[in-house]
Amino acid sequence: MTKIDDYIPIVGEPIISDLRLLARKLKNKVIQHINSTAVGGGVAEILNRMVPLLRELGVNTRWDVIKGGDDFFEVTKKFHNALHGRVEDLTDNDFEIFMSNSLKNIEDIPIYGDIVFIHDPQPIFLVNKRTQNRWIWRCHVDISDPQNKVWDFLKTFVIKYDAVVFSSPNFSQNLPIKQYLIPPSIDPLSDKNKPLSQDVVDKILEKFNIPKDRPIITQISRFDRLKDPVGVVSAYRLVKKYNDCCLILAGGMASDDPEAIKCWEEVKEAANKDPDIYILLLPHDDIVVNALQRASTVIVQKSIKEGFGLTVAEALWKAKPVVASNVGGIPLQIKHKYSGLLCHSIEGAAFAIKQLLNSPDYAKKLGENGREHIRNNFLITRHLRDYMLLSLSLYYSDDVVYL
């Protein structure tokens, strides 16, 4: 198991010392995180790494997951899409399903935290169970242009919180409560991001019969229409006219996303049995993801909407050149033409990919710059600090917190 001191060679001893000081200020508080799934997606991935580290630091941190049937998660997927600005036909019955399931969770989920972190819309209703504790709504999605019907409904719960956390300043809303900017992070010592030997990488390529003698373009994401894997296939076909290469589309499915199977089928149809397109449904195997990223020549994240895009940070940490959409939290990670290339269309993505394939020295420099940018801004140690400072601010908002 990873220990907090293991991060000293990466971020330096002073940063770890600061984390220990902050943790001591929280030693008498219980912090409770609640979300909708224990596996699949960035929220579960982050909590799986953060919670043990906070406990090791001495912060009493726990994690609970709400329950819901297929009908509930179909509704919350509509909410998710609508918050991202997609037009969804939401009926009165949809809202009734959401409320009915939420009432069950209010009965079933114990609230014991002095500080309660509620992640995303699925468990948002739990705030109605608040007492004298402090409540934070952590919004991981892009709500810069939400469908009003859904946002107006959720806002009636959001305003009952003490604070809301967004991943990008563009997501800020007109709210009567405090708003904080805390981008997500990656763990450089997790199986998904730790160094791998070339032998491990080669064996995984062999497992999937992926050739090593040609450039590899890769997008790794949940099979979600907002990640636009079909658009990646179209961009690849434009690149393929000029550069002999292959494409990997790999990812898993979150248990709270009923659209994933449909997206998976659409991707297979778009690939049309092209032998140079590898569509991999991965069973949450982080070593495989790590190896595929390290084997790639160019990594793509062509999202239509994006809360943050942890796969961008993962790729940059491996010093890989990245082509990604200029949406959501991605521009926080990629400074165009410095730590990667941003695009706005299928054609733009294809042009950027070709540029990187034809200019390997330039691609290498972008990757190196990207790695340092992630080291300085988007590692889990910074995330731990921000969450602890936020928790303290709810109790010392009118005073100075001396470390």
Sequence and secondary structure as in RCSB ss.txt:
>XXXX:A:sequence
MTKIDDYIPIVGEPIISDLRLLARKLKNKVIQHINSTAVGGGVAEILNRMVPLLRELGVNTRWDVIKGGDDFFEV
TKKFHNALHGRVEDLTDNDFEIFMSNSLKNIEDIPIYGDIVFIHDPQPIFLVNKRTQNRWIWRCHVDISDPQNKV
WDFLKTFVIKYDAVVFSSPNFSQNLPIKQYLIPPSIDPLSDKNKPLSQDVVDKILEKFNIPKDRPIITQISRFDR
LKDPVGVVSAYRLVKKYNDCCLILAGGMASDDPEAIKCWEEVKEAANKDPDIYILLLPHDDIVVNALQRASTVIV
QKSIKEGFGLTVAEALWKAKPVVASNVGGIPLQIKHKYSGLLCHSIEGAAFAIKQLLNSPDYAKKLGENGREHIR
NNFLITRHLRDYMLLSLSLYYSDDVVYL
>XXXX:A:secstr
   GGGGHHHH HHHHHHHHHHHHHTTT EEEEEES SSSSHHHHHHHHHHHHHHHHT EEEEEE    HHHHHH
HHHHHHHHTT      HHHHHHHHHHHHHHHHHS    SEEEEESSTTGGGGGG  SSEEEEE  S  SS  HHH
HHHHHHHHTTSSEEEESSGGG    SSEEEE    B TTSTTTS   HHHHHHHHHHTT  SSS EEEEE  S G
GG HHHHHHHHHHHHTTS  EEEEEE   TT TTHHHHHHHHHHHHTT TTEEEEE  S HHHHHHHHHH SEEE
E  SS S  HHHHHHHHTT  EEEES TTHHHH  BTTTBEEESSHHHHHHHHHHHHH HHHHHHHHHHHHHHHH
HHSBHHHHHHHHHHHHHHTTSTTS    
